[in-house]
Amino acid sequence: ATISALRTGYERFCREDWIDAGRTAVFGYSRGAVTAAILAVRVDRLKAAVCAAGIYDLKQEYATNQNPGIRANMEKETGLTDEAFGERSPLLMMEKLGCPLLILHGEKDVNASVAQAKLLSHRLDELEKDYEIKLYPERDHDLGRKNLYAALLDFLERRLKSPASKADSTQRPSKK
């Protein structure tokens, strides 16, 4: 239901006159990272996606995560069924990813293991997908605003920037 609502909102957003629908991205943090990753595989026109501190294989994380609150949330949301785990595990859907993806994660995260970011990275390598990963050795689930914004803005600027028109490129000096 969450993904359906977000997709409907995204499609409506893209119909607005002031939006360049060819230069849109999705960003999510923690549970939002899972949602952003799933949206990224279901929306063809996205130009970029950013996922920070997420869980991408929910069943695997449930098996290894020792945080009782996180495990209780997983149990409540999935009923521990394979179907529910699968629906909430974007790692299993990445063959459909059609845009560049940035993965951000703290290496000391106990809410969502850094192994999840590494699993996603490995899967994207297998699929030869366009992605970047940035791990923060001294950070936990909170990456810190400075780290988050710097990585997010750098990635989006590079990935969403409109290519200069031929007229523009002939008028601008090249930067080397």
Disulfide bonds with the S-S distance in Angstrom:
none
